[in-house]
Amino acid sequence: MKICLINPPWTFDGSIYFGCREPHLPLELGYSAAFLERAGHQAEIIDAHLHGLSTEDVARRVEAIGPDMTVVTTAPTYLFWRCAPPEVRVPRAMLGALKGKGGRLVAVGPHGSATPRTALRKLGADIVVMGECEEVVARLCGGEPLDRIPSIAWRDVHGREHVQGVPHAGTFTDLPALLWPDDWVKRHRHHHHRFDGDGADWGPGAEVEASRGCPYHCSFCAKENFRDAYRRRDLGELLLEIDTLRGQGVEYLYFIDEIFLPDRRLLEALVGRGLKFGIQTRIDLWKPEMLDLLGHAGCVSIEAGMESLTVEGRAMLAKDCRMDTDTLTQRLIHARRRVPFVQANLIAVPTDDAAHVARWRDAMRTLGIWANDPVPLFPYPGTPDYRRLFGLPDDHAWERAVGHYLALFDRFSDIQDDRPLPLSQLEGEAAE
């Protein structure tokens, strides 16, 4: 079979999306292609975001290929599946343009994982994959009847909708090393979450995945329906991927792991490879000696989930943190001595006094540590916070979450310049 795998041309105007707008390597599509090719199929990835292609450009390319199946992702990068744009206007437009050209149309991503029936209806896809997608996408090309394949939502010839099984969790540990074309790597100039220079003399950057899932269950994190159970990737395959990227001129890696846990074997393997890298983690999990090794291995950027400056606030967010604020602060200070950029992420919680937060942020700034203006909490469908507020997600879950967010807050994060628009307005525009 011939399969096209599409990362559509993303736009974020009016969205509450606070993830990075720059193109990132489409790892989920890369893994899917690797599994498909291993099974003897022909797979071609078209990344409209990276290559500046329009919806019409992609549709023409797909039509020329004539695939049996086309896969479209509903999030701009695997890195942000757990905080994707709530609206599906971009993938819906892409899927609409592929009708009659792309064969069987399949959607993958967080929307179908959290609300499969809603995603199936909104997107107009033939099939929606629930959960981690790479193994399921390959299985869809194996000749099995759809009613025997778990972790999908689909519509039969009579228009009846079927939702089968639960979101899929892949093996992950056996994922092969991804090999990206040289021209893709050269085009990928973005260094995600890197701030130790102005980028003028930087070479290409890249994203990699060393682990998947998280052993913690913070109330705000939308990971339960995808990338939940913690697994570490085979180190040999990971290092092969990293060394290949290095040979293509990459000088900076960003580990997209939900939580980059201390891993001595990986860090020792990175020492001497001549690469810089960034991570996201919890600072309470790192002992000083491991922070020393982290810096020695090449880490130049840490995004650390602090979330709240009070024990009560961290408990409210189900952080399961056993350190007090002073100890966490000292750990951040130690990290900053070893790593050029350290960020402490804060969330707006009612237990934290605004004046105290402002003083703490000022103190951190004098030490070279950046702490954001506390970000309003968005209750993503599939998070414990959403269930606490509204119960299980239904057909209006995404509209309800955006409406709640817009009604509750009169200001937003310091990376959002404009007030977000209601979901009905964003998706209505896409449907016109």
N, C-alpha and C positions, 0 to 999 in steps of 0.2 A: 504493500500500500504506500501511497504518497500522502504525507501529512505536513501541513504548514502550521507553524507555531508563531503566534502574533503577539508582540507587545505594541499596543496601539499608540497613536500620537496624543500624548497626554496634555490636557490643559486643566488648570486648577482655579480659574477665575470664579470668585464667589464661593469657593469651597471652604469648609472648616479644616480641611487637610493641612496639618502642620508638619508633615514630613518634607524631606528634601525634594525640590523640584527638578534637580539635575538628573540626566540619564544615568542609570546604573546597569550593570550587566544583568540580563534576565536569567538568573540562576535556575529558577523553576523550569523555564523552557529549555535551558541547557541540559538539565538532568533528564527531562522528558525525552529530548532528542537522543540522548545517549542510550536510554532504555529502548527506544523505538529502533534505533540502528542496531543495537545488540540483537533484537528480535528479527532483523532482516528487512525492516521497512526503510523507506527514504524519508528523511525528516529535514525540513528547511525552516530555520528561524528567520523571521522578518521583524526587526526591531525598529519600528517607526520613530520611537522616541529618540533613540541614539542617532539615527540617520536622517532625521528631519523630514520624514515622509508624511504626506497627508493621508487621510482615510482613502481618498480616491487612488492615490499612488499604490497603496497596499492592495486595494481591491484589484487593480489592474495586474499587479504581480501575481497575486493568487490565481486569478483567472488564467493567466498564461501558464502557470504550473499545472493547473487542473487537479488539485488534490482530492483524495477520497475523504479526507477529514481535515478540518481546520480548528485549531485551539486558540482561544483568545483569553488573556488574563484580565481580571477585574481590579488589579492593583498595579501601580507603576513599577514595583519591584518587590521581590520576596522579602526584602529588608523591612518593608512597611505593610506586610499583610495584616499585622495586628493593630495598625492604626491607619487603615486605608481611607481614601476619600469615600464618604458615605454614599455619594451619588454614583450611578452607573451610566451617566450620559455618554462618556467616551467609549467604553466597551460596547454599549448598546448601538451606538452609531456605527462602530466597526463591524459588528455582527450583522447589522442591517445592510451594510454595503456588500457583504459577502453572500447574501442570499442568492442561491442559484449559481454561485461561482466557487464556493469553498467546500463542497461536499457536505458531509455531516458536520454541524457546527457545535462545538463544545466550549463551554466556559469553565475556567478554573479560577480560584481565588477565594478571598475571605467572605464575600457576599453569599456565594453558593454554599459555603461551609457553615455559616451561621443561620442563614435563612434560605434553604435550597428551593423551596416552592416559589417564594417571592422572586428570587433571582431568575428562575426559569421563566416566569411570566414577564418580568421587566426586560430581560435581555433578548427574549425571542430565540434563545438557543434551542437546539435539539436535546442537548444533554448538559447538565451541570454537575461538576465533580465536587464532592464534599470532602474536605480535608486536604492532606498532602497529596499532590496530584500526580507525581511522576510515574508511580507504579500503576495507578488507575488509568492514566492516559494510554500507557502501553497495553493494558489489558483490553481497552476498548477496540484495539486493532487486532485482537487475537481470534476473532470469529465467534465468540460466545454470544448467545442471545442477551439482549440488554437486561432482561428480567432475572438473569443469573449473576449479574455483576453488582456487587455491593458498593456502597458509598457513592451513589449517583442519584440524581433526580432527572427524569426524562418524560417525554410526552409520546404516547403511542399514536398510531395512524388514525385512531378515533378521537384524538385530542385529549385523552385521559392522562392525568398527571400521576406519576409514580415517584415516591421517595423511598429509596432502599438503603437500609442499614444506617450506620453512623459514620461520622467523618473518619477518613482513613488516616492511619498513622503508618508511615513507611518504615522499612528496616533502617534506612539512612546510613548505617555504619558501612555499608558496602558500596556507597555511591562512587562511581568512577571519577577520575580526574577530568575536569572539564577543559576542553581545548578550544580556545576562541580564535577566530581568524585574525591575522596580523593587523588588517586594516581596522577591525573593530577595536582592538586594543589601542592602536595609535589614536583613534578618534576619542577614546575614553580619557579625557583630560581631567575629569573631576576627581578630586581627592576628598572623599566624604568625611565630614567632621574633622578636617585638618585646619589648624589655625597657627601653625608655627612659622609662617612665612606668607608672602603675598602671592605665591603660585607662579610668579613670572618665569622661574627657571625650573619648574617641576616637570618631570616626565609623566607618562601615563599612570593612571591609578586603576585599581580593580577591586572588586568585592569577592570574598570567598566565604565559605561556611565550614567551620571546624566542628561545631556541635549544633544540635537542634533541640528545642524544647527548654523547659526550665523547671527545676524541682520546687519552685515557690509558686504561690497562688495569690498574688496581690489582687486586690479587688478591682483594679482599674485595667488590668491587662487582658486583651482579647486574644488569648492563645489556646483556650480550651478546645476549640473546634478544629485546630490545626497547630502543628508544631508545639505539642504540649509535653509529652513524656521526654525526659532528658536523655539524649544519646550522643556519643562522641563518634566522629567519623574516623575511618581507618587512617592512621597517621601517614602511612606510606603513600596512599592515593592523594591525600591532602598536600603532602610535600611535593609530589610530582606535579600537581596543579600549580602550586606556588612557584616552583622552579621553572616551569614552562612560562608562566607570566613574567618572571624575572628575565628570562631569556628574550622575551618580546619587548623588553624595555621598561616594564612596570617597576616603579620605585616605591609605591605606596599601596598597601592593602587595607581594606576595612573588613573586619570580621563581622558578618551580619548576625551572628549568634544572638538568640534572645538574651542570653546571659553568658558572658565569657568568664567561665570559672577558672580559678588557678589550675593550670595544667603544666607541671614541671617538664614533662617530656616534650610537649610542643614548644614551650618557651626556650628550652635548651636547644632544640633543633633549629629555631629561628636565629639564635645567636650566630653571628658571622655570615649570614646570608646577604647582608647589605641592603635589607629592606626596612622601611619604616611602616608602621601600621597603627590603626586605631581600633578601639573596642568599646563596647557598652557592658557595664557590669554593676555589681553592688560592692561598694567600698568596704562593707563590713565583712566580706568574705576573704579579704586579702591581709595576710600578715606582712609586716614590714620587709622581711627577707624576700618574700615573693614579689612585692612591689619593686624591690631592687632588681630582681631578675627580669621583671616585666620591662623596666626601663633599659636594662642591658640588652634585651632581645630586640629592641628597636621600637618599642611603643612610643608614639609621640602625641597620642590623644586618648583620653579616658572620658567617657560619658558615664557618670556614676549616679545611680538612682538613690538620691537622698530622700526626696518626696516631701518629708515633713521635718520640722525642727523640734517636735515634741514627741515624747513616748506615746502619748494618747493619739496623736495624729498618725503615727506609723502603725499603731494598733488598729485604728479605724480603717486604714488601707490594707490591713492584713499582711503587713510586711514581714512579720515573724523575725524582727530584728532584735538581737540580744545586746546590742551596744547602746550606750547613752549618747546624747548629742555631742558631748565634749570629746568622747573617744572617737566617734565618727569624724569629727572635725580634725582631730590630730592625725587620723589615718589619711584624710584628704591632703593635709599639709605634707605628710611624708611622701605621698604619691607625687605631689607637685615638685618635690626636690629631685625626682627621678624622671619625670615625664613633662615635656614642655607645656602641654595644655591639659588642664583638668577642669571638668565641668561637673557641678553638683546640680542635678535636676530637682526642681521643686514643683509641687502640685498645690493648688489653692485648697486648703482644708480649714474648717472652722476653728480648730483648736489652736492654730498658729496666729499669734499677735502680729499685725502688719508692721508695727514699729520694731518689734524684735527681729522679724525677718529682714527688714531694711538694714538694721545695724549689722546683722550677721553677714548679709551680702556685701556690705561695705568693707567689713573686716576681711572677708575672703578675697575681695578684689585687691586689697593692699598686699596680699600674699600671692597674687598672681593666679587665683582660682576664680573661675567664672561661675556664678550661680544665677539662674534665670529668674526673672519676675515670675512668681508662682503661676502656673498654667491652669486655667479652668479645666475641670475634669469632664471629659466627654464619655457618656455611658455607652460604649460600643455594644451592639447586640452580640451576645456570647460572653460578656464579662459578668462576674459576680455583681458588679454595681448595677448593670442593667436589670438583672433578675431581682435584686433588692428593690429597685424602684418600680418595675413594671411587670415582673413575672417573666415567663418564657417568651422569647421573640415570636411575633406573629407577622402577618402580611404588612403591617404598618410599623414594624420595629425601627427601621432606619429613619422614617419620617418622625416618629415619636422621639427618638434620641436627639435628632437635630433640633426639633422644636423645643425640647426641654433645655438644651444647651443655650439656644438663643434667648429663651425667656428668663433663664436664671442669671445670666451674666450680662453686664452692661459694658464690659471691656474684655479683651481677649489676650492672648499671649503676645509677648513683645516681638514675635516674628510675623504677626498678622497685622497688616496695615489697614485692611478694609473689613467692615463687618460682614460675616458670612451671610449667604442667602438661604432662605428656606429650601428644603430638598425638593418640594413640589415645583418650585420655580426653576431650579437647576435642571431637573429631569424633564420638566415640561418643555423647556427650551430645546432639549435634545430630541424630543419627540416631534417637534414642529417641522 
